[in-house]
Amino acid sequence: MKRVVFMIFMVTFACGFNVRDRPDTGFSRSGSLSGSSAPRSMLSEDQLWKTFSQCKLKPNKDFSYDITYLPGVKAMNGKEITISGFMLPLETKQKSNHFLLERRAPTCAFCPPGEPNEVMEVFAAKPMAWEENLITMSGTLILPNDSKKGIFFQLKDAVTR
């Protein structure tokens, strides 16, 4: 029992000091795996994320969410869009054509991605290698409204720009 309490404490402690909660000032050091000393952005400033985040989320009793899309977002359904974000792999392969794109940079292995309206499921046209920095993708926006998976935005046939 003490181990379980200790593990819960450690995860809470690690996630409680997550850099996502700080204003977007970048790291004081690189945070980069490539060895670059330039600070990297932790938040995509793409206008589409700001629009998507205005869609209203309603939590359900089963810990899932429902979403109410804005009329402007509904109008984009089935149309080509271009959006910038951070890649979050779903598999441990060298290259993948199915991953998540999120507004905020992944910062903690124990913490979930951002809000459900700040995450997009991507189906790339061809497999891509993981990229730690901000990437820009274009593809067809699909609004699946899948509360069980917590996915409200998909990008189909996506390519990097």
N, C-alpha and C positions, 0 to 999 in steps of 0.2 A: 504494500500500500504506500509506503514511504517513497518507493521508486516512482510510482505513478504520480504522486503529488510533486515530486522533484522534477519529473519530466514536464508536467504541465507548467510548473513555475518557469522552467528554462525556456520553453517555447513562448510563453507569455512575455518573459523578459526580452527575448530576442526580437519578437515582433513589436513589442512596445517601443523600442528604440529604432524603428525602421526609418530609413532616410526618406521614405515617401511622405512622411508627415511634415517634413521641413519644406520651406519655400524652395522653389526651383533655383538654387544657386549653384548647382553642380557639386561635385566632390571637391574637397580641398586638395585631394590628390586625385590621380587619374581614375581609379576604379576600373581601369582598363586591363584586360588580359593581354593585350598586344604590347604593353610597355609604353604606350604614349603618355606623355606627361600633361597633355592638354586636358582640362576638365571636360567631362561629358555631360550633356543634358540628361536630366532624369525624367523629363516630361515632354511629350509631343505637344507643340502649340498649334497643331493643325486645327483649322476652324471646324472641320467635320466632327472631331471629338467633342468640341464645345457644344455643337448642335446636338449630337447624340446624347450627351450628358444631361440635356434639358428634357429628354423623354422621361416621363414619370414612371418610377418603379414602385410597385406595391408588393410588400412582403406577404407571403402566404403562411398558413399555420404549419405546412410541411417543410418550411425553410426554403422554399423555392420563391421565385418572383414572377410577377406579371408586369408587363410594360404597356404603356400607352404612348404610341408613336406620335410625334408632332406631325401636322399635315405636310410640312416641308420634307420631313424624313420619309413619309409614306410616298411622296411624289418621286423620290429617288429610287424606290424599289424597282429592280430590273434594269436599272441604268448603270452605265460605266461611271465609276468614281475613282479618284486618286486620293490616297490617305497615307500619312506617315505615322509610324509607331515602332514599337519594340517587339521583336520576335520572341515567342515563348514556345519552344519545341514541345511536342506531345509524345515524341518517341526518342529513343537513344540512337538513332541512325546518324550516319555522317551527313546525309541529305534527306530532306523530307518535303513532300508537297502538301502536307496537312499540319498546320500549326495555328497558334493563336497570335494575333497582333493586338497589342494593348497600348493604351495611352501612356502608361507609366512604365519606366524601366523596372524589370524584375530585380529586387534587391535582397530578398530573404527566401531561402529554400523552404522555410516553414510557413510563410505567409501566402495567402491566396493572391491572385492578381487583383487589379483595381475593381471598381464597381462593375456590376454586370453591364451597364451601359457604356463602359470604357474598355470593352474587350470585343474582339471580332474574330470569328473562326475563319481561317483562310484555307482555300483549296487552290494551290498554285498550279499553273499550267505545266510546269516542269519542276522536278525536285530541286530544292535550294539548300545550300549549306547554311548553318546557323550563323547569324550576324549579331554581335553584341551591341552595335550602335544603332541609332535611329535609321530606319529604312523607309522607303516610299514605295507603295504598291498601287497598282491599278487593276481593276477588275469589275465584275458585275456585282452590284450590291443586292443581296437577298435579305429579306426580313422574315426569318423563320418563326419568330415568336415561340420558341421552345422553352417553356418555363422549367421543364424537368431537367434539361441540360444546362439551363441558365445562359443559353446563347440566344441573343436577340439580333445579331448582325453577322452576316456571312459575306465573304468576298470570294466569288467563283472565277475560275480561269485567270487567276491573278498573276501578274508579272511585275518585276521590279522596274523602277524608273530611275 
